[in-house]
Amino acid sequence: MGFQLSHEVERLKRSVLRELLGLAVDPDIISLAGGLPANENMPVEQFRSCLNAVLDRDGAKAMQYSPQYAPLRNWIAEYMTKMGVACEGEQIFITNGAQQGLAILSRLLLDPGDPAVVEEITFTGIHQITLGRGAALRAIPTDHSTGADMQALEAAFRQDPRPRFAVLIPDFHNPLGVSLSKEKRARAAALAEEYGVAVIEDDPYSALRFSGDRSPPIKAFDNAGNVFYVGSFSKMLAPSIRLGWIVAAQEMLPAITVIRESFDLESSTLTQRAVMEFFDRDLFEPYIANLNALNLERSSALMGALEEHLSDVATWTRPEGGLFSWVSLHNGVDTWDMFEAALDQKVAYIPGAAFAVNGGHRNTMRLNFSNATPAMIREAIARLTSVIQATE
Ligand SMILES: Cc1ncc(COP(=O)(O)O)c(C=O)c1O
């Protein structure tokens, strides 16, 4: 064709996750691969009613270009304040989901070639806003019970030149399922201040807690305005809502707004209003309670099945919420090599290496428990066990 593509396109790898999800379309496959909330819990009727009410009430205003919807910004500010992040509506910037929040912050803070800190095993969308934008990565390990390693974070911050930011997933890490301890959250905020480095807190999952005690966000410990919090309605309401938010120091909002407008003018005012209507009708609390009860049941089914079948050859994380557990095999089996055999046996997962920024970790896999019934989960683990045994 004679024209050249940008360096960014060359660096971006199509998400392995999305490719694998495409493979697992056979209806006989039990997929523990995706990160999908349960279909049967989607608030379809409630949301339809909210949309209709907004259209009846606001008419054309709900279909027009519009500033970010102030009642929703204020709701989010109150929600964050209850979590320990005292803030005003003016500090909330509504995005089209957490991924857009991450992309905006990457553009705000990083030029190609700059150093950035990521967890060595992390969500592929974070690979895209760092590696994909030409960042020089400094990867830090993540402990499977207390989260990202703060000594390694400090070492990465101390290195010259200073990194432009670090991205951490504090709650129910994707893919590890682990949460950052409260002490480490405080430490991350303190390090951000001490070294003058921004921390991006990527938190789509904290509302999905089904057991244990919650810790305040990293942002709750941020006195210097160095922590950018990224939230999302994708997992706490529904992915297709495509709304999320950034909490930042108010003086950052003009720059954030300009960057966002460079690739997307605004979020749907219709959707923002319908989500606010959902909250005004007090539908959120019962909805999230049901969702978490369902996820607890499913996570328990997964934990029980892993215990029954794989305790001799594997260890795994025991999440207190979110959507995933991370399984490490200790019998030399490579989960990439095993993947086709698993599909033949009608079971799918994500090979853990897909999340590793420096390669390796080929003995690991991410299992999702939210989008299959307990019976399906038990069957999936039985199938997976036979594939693992055949591969050994
Ligand atoms: C850790 C993490 N961050 C961000 C996202 C993107 O979420 P959203 O649908 O809000 O863009 C996901 C989605 O799975 C995720 O797991």
The ligand as a Gaussian input file, in Angstrom:
#p B3LYP/6-31G(d) Opt

LIG

0 1
 C       -7.155000      -4.404000      36.063000
 C       -8.040000      -3.881000      34.979000
 N       -7.960000      -2.586000      34.620000
 C       -8.742000      -2.056000      33.669000
 C       -9.673000      -2.830000      32.995000
 C      -10.500000      -2.198000      31.926000
 O      -11.811000      -2.065000      32.355000
 P      -12.935000      -1.199000      31.624000
 O      -13.932000      -2.173000      31.088000
 O      -13.508000      -0.346000      32.711000
 O      -12.283000      -0.380000      30.560000
 C       -9.795000      -4.194000      33.323000
 C      -10.748000      -5.042000      32.594000
 O      -10.810000      -6.217000      32.711000
 C       -8.960000      -4.725000      34.344000
 O       -9.021000      -6.011000      34.707000

